[in-house]
Amino acid sequence: MGGHAGRRHDDRGGQVIFGRKRRSEGSDPVDTDEEALEIVGDDAGEQEFDIDETAEETPALSETDAEIEAAEDEADDQDADLDAEEVDWRADGPFDSEEVDLSGDHVARIDLGSLVITPWDGLGLQLQVNEASRAVQAVTAVWKDSGLEVALFAAPASGGLADELREDAVDEAEQGGGSATLADGPFGAEVRRVLPQEGPGGEQLFHVSRIWFAEGPRWLLRGTLLGEAAIGEADAPLVAPFAEFFRNLVVRRGAKPMVPGELIPMTLPEGAGEG
């Protein structure tokens, strides 16, 4: 087996860990014409949120011109190596079901069929459900005054869908009279959007969001961060729990042929929506 993955903490200590399997070689929030079903996650244990703050060391200056020139050449070579190296933004999740082992622990999870969620105590979950098909089209994790809406899409085996969706999100914002920029996020480039909207009294308001994309084997997860967590820096304390929630998602894509960009439906958890 490989190393541990899928770590999540909260402010009470402890962590959730998936066993990592050995790998084989080889926009806007969802439209809400559907009803919303709200459920609350079970206690997933004691956790705390860690923010990794690391500082880069500045190399010492050489004393001679020759040494300075050599140091500059070496730095240029290192930069070129970093540019050529492809970063694995999914090294710590989200995961494909073939990459992790969920058996053998006692962690409380919510199984939505194509998506497995690991909640923490006090986290609210709102499911966007299609009334006709009863399929779950998106799930929103709600904590304090923030939320993270998650939707799952089919993607080509060759990848590249995330780049297309980022461009679409920027274009849609600009066409709607808002603005959008790309910035470094916990899962690569994230889209930060500000869209104008009218308030209940006709006043001018702004809808602020940041969008994450994680592309796996023939699937793509989109996470739209909303509320207070969408405002501020990428490493702000309010962002950390949602980033860990997103990392702990596990996708069961299935073998069904699907058009890239097509929404992959989830299923209601057992007993949900009854009564």
C-alpha positions in Angstrom: 0.0 0.0 0.0 1.0 3.6 -0.5 1.2 6.3 2.1 -1.7 8.0 3.9 -3.9 10.5 2.1 -7.0 12.4 2.5 -6.1 14.1 5.9 -8.7 16.4 7.5 -8.6 18.2 10.8 -11.0 20.4 12.7 -10.5 22.6 15.7 -10.8 19.9 18.3 -7.8 17.6 17.4 -7.6 14.2 15.6 -7.7 13.4 11.9 -9.4 11.4 9.2 -7.0 9.2 7.0 -7.8 7.2 3.9 -5.5 4.2 3.2 -3.9 5.0 -0.2 -4.1 2.2 -2.8 -1.2 1.7 -5.2 -1.9 3.5 -8.5 -2.0 1.4 -11.7 0.2 2.7 -14.5 -1.1 3.8 -17.4 -19.0 28.3 -13.9 -21.9 29.3 -12.0 -23.6 27.3 -9.2 -25.9 24.6 -10.6 -29.3 26.0 -11.6 -31.8 25.4 -8.9 -35.0 24.4 -10.6 -34.7 21.5 -8.2 -35.8 21.2 -4.6 -33.2 21.6 -1.9 -32.9 18.8 0.7 -30.9 19.6 3.8 -29.2 17.0 5.9 -26.6 17.3 8.7 -23.4 15.3 8.8 -22.6 12.9 11.6 -19.7 13.5 14.0 -16.6 12.4 12.1 -14.3 12.6 15.1 -12.0 15.1 16.7 -10.2 17.4 14.2 -8.4 20.7 13.8 -7.6 22.7 10.8 -3.9 23.2 10.0 -2.5 26.0 7.8 0.9 25.2 6.5 3.0 28.4 6.4 6.4 28.0 4.9 9.0 30.6 4.0 11.5 30.3 1.2 15.1 30.8 2.1 17.1 33.5 0.3 20.4 32.2 -1.0 23.5 34.0 0.2 25.3 36.3 -2.2 28.6 35.2 -3.7 31.7 37.3 -3.0 33.2 37.3 -6.5 31.7 38.1 -9.9 32.5 34.6 -11.1 30.6 33.1 -8.2 27.7 35.4 -8.7 27.4 34.5 -12.3 27.6 30.8 -11.5 24.9 31.2 -8.8 22.6 33.0 -11.3 23.1 30.3 -13.9 22.2 27.6 -11.3 19.1 29.5 -10.2 18.0 29.9 -13.9 18.4 26.1 -14.4 16.4 25.4 -11.2 13.6 27.8 -12.4 13.5 26.0 -15.7 13.2 22.6 -14.0 10.3 23.9 -11.9 8.5 25.3 -15.0 8.9 22.0 -16.7 7.7 19.9 -13.8 4.0 19.2 -13.7 2.5 19.6 -10.3 0.1 16.9 -9.1 -2.7 19.0 -7.5 -4.5 15.9 -6.5 -1.7 14.3 -4.5 -3.7 15.0 -1.3 -7.1 14.6 -2.9 -9.8 14.7 -4.1 -9.5 11.0 -4.9 -10.8 8.4 -7.3 -12.3 5.4 -5.6 -9.5 3.2 -7.2 -6.9 5.3 -5.4 -8.0 4.9 -1.8 -9.3 2.2 0.6 -12.3 3.3 2.6 -12.7 0.0 4.5 -11.3 -0.9 7.8 -12.0 2.4 9.6 -14.9 3.8 11.6 -15.2 7.2 9.9 -18.7 8.5 9.4 -19.2 9.2 5.7 -22.2 10.0 3.5 -22.5 7.9 0.3 -24.1 9.6 -2.6 -23.3 6.9 -5.1 -20.9 8.6 -7.5 -19.5 10.8 -4.7 -18.5 9.9 -1.1 -18.4 12.7 1.4 -16.6 12.9 4.8 -18.4 15.5 6.9 -17.5 16.8 10.4 -19.8 17.5 13.3 -21.7 20.7 12.8 -21.4 20.7 9.0 -24.7 21.2 7.1 -25.3 19.6 3.7 -27.8 20.9 1.2 -28.6 18.6 -1.7 -30.0 20.0 -5.0 -32.4 17.3 -6.1 -34.1 17.0 -9.5 -37.8 16.5 -8.7 -38.5 14.3 -11.7 -35.5 11.9 -11.5 -34.8 12.3 -7.8 -31.1 12.5 -8.8 -28.8 14.8 -6.8 -27.2 17.3 -9.0 -25.0 19.2 -6.5 -24.2 19.2 -2.8 -23.4 22.3 -0.8 -21.4 22.0 2.4 -22.5 24.9 4.8 -20.4 26.0 7.8 -20.8 29.3 9.7 -21.4 32.0 7.0 -19.8 30.2 4.1 -20.5 27.3 1.8 -18.9 25.1 -0.8 -21.1 23.9 -3.7 -19.7 20.7 -5.3 -20.8 19.3 -8.7 -19.3 16.3 -10.6 -18.8 16.2 -14.3 -17.6 13.7 -16.9 -14.2 14.5 -18.4 -12.1 13.3 -21.3 -9.4 10.7 -20.5 -6.9 13.1 -22.0 -7.7 15.9 -19.5 -7.9 19.6 -20.3 -11.6 20.2 -19.3 -10.6 22.2 -16.2 -8.8 24.8 -18.4 -11.9 25.1 -20.7 -14.2 25.6 -17.7 -11.9 28.2 -16.2 -12.1 30.2 -19.5 -15.9 29.8 -19.6 -16.2 31.0 -16.0 -14.2 34.1 -16.8 -16.1 34.8 -20.1 -19.5 34.4 -18.3 -18.6 36.8 -15.6 -17.4 39.5 -18.0 -20.5 39.1 -20.2 -22.7 39.4 -17.1 -21.1 42.8 -16.2 -18.9 41.4 -13.5 -15.2 40.6 -13.3 -13.1 37.4 -13.0 -9.4 36.7 -12.4 -7.3 33.7 -12.1 -5.2 33.2 -8.9 -3.2 30.5 -7.2 -5.4 28.3 -5.1 -5.2 25.0 -3.2 -6.0 23.0 -6.3 -4.1 25.0 -8.9 -5.5 28.0 -10.7 -8.8 29.1 -9.2 -11.3 31.6 -10.7 -12.3 34.5 -8.5 -15.5 36.1 -9.6 -17.5 39.2 -8.6 -21.0 39.4 -10.2 -23.4 42.3 -9.7 -26.9 41.4 -8.5 -29.9 43.3 -7.3 -30.8 43.2 -3.6 -34.3 42.6 -2.2 -34.8 46.4 -2.0 -33.4 47.1 -5.5 -30.0 48.0 -4.1 -26.8 47.1 -5.9 -25.1 44.0 -4.4 -22.3 41.8 -5.5 -22.0 38.0 -5.6 -18.5 36.9 -4.8 -17.2 33.4 -5.4 -14.1 31.4 -6.0 -14.1 28.3 -8.1 -11.9 25.2 -7.7 -11.4 22.5 -10.3 -10.0 19.0 -9.7 -9.6 16.7 -12.7 -9.3 12.9 -12.1 -9.7 9.8 -14.3 -12.5 10.8 -16.7 -14.1 13.0 -14.1 -13.9 16.6 -12.9 -15.0 18.1 -9.6 -16.0 21.7 -9.4 -16.2 23.4 -6.1 -17.7 26.9 -5.8 -16.8 28.7 -2.6 -19.4 31.1 -1.4 -19.9 33.6 1.5 -17.3 34.9 3.8 -14.7 32.3 2.8 -14.8 33.5 -0.8 -13.5 36.9 0.3 -9.8 37.4 1.1 -6.6 35.4 0.6 -6.4 31.8 -0.6 -4.9 30.7 2.8 -7.4 32.5 5.0 -8.6 30.5 8.0 -12.2 30.2 6.7 -11.0 28.6 3.5 -9.0 25.8 5.2 -11.9 23.6 6.3 -13.6 23.7 2.9 -10.3 22.9 1.2 -9.9 19.9 3.4 -13.5 18.9 2.8 -12.9 19.1 -1.0 -9.7 17.0 -0.6 -11.5 14.3 1.2 -14.1 13.8 -1.6 -14.0 10.4 -3.3 -15.4 9.9 -6.8 -16.9 6.7 -8.2 -17.0 7.6 -11.9 -18.3 4.2 -13.2 -17.8 2.9 -16.7 -20.8 4.5 -18.4 -19.8 6.5 -21.6 -20.6 10.1 -21.1 -20.0 13.3 -23.0 -17.2 15.5 -21.5 -18.8 18.2 -19.5 -22.0 16.2 -18.8 -23.2 16.3 -15.2 -22.7 13.1 -13.3 -25.7 12.6 -11.0 -25.4 11.5 -7.4 -28.0 9.5 -5.5 -29.8 10.3 -2.3 -28.4 8.7 0.8 -30.5 5.9 2.2 -33.5 7.2 4.2 -33.1 10.8 3.0 -36.2 12.6 1.8 -38.6 10.1 3.3 -41.6 11.0 5.3 
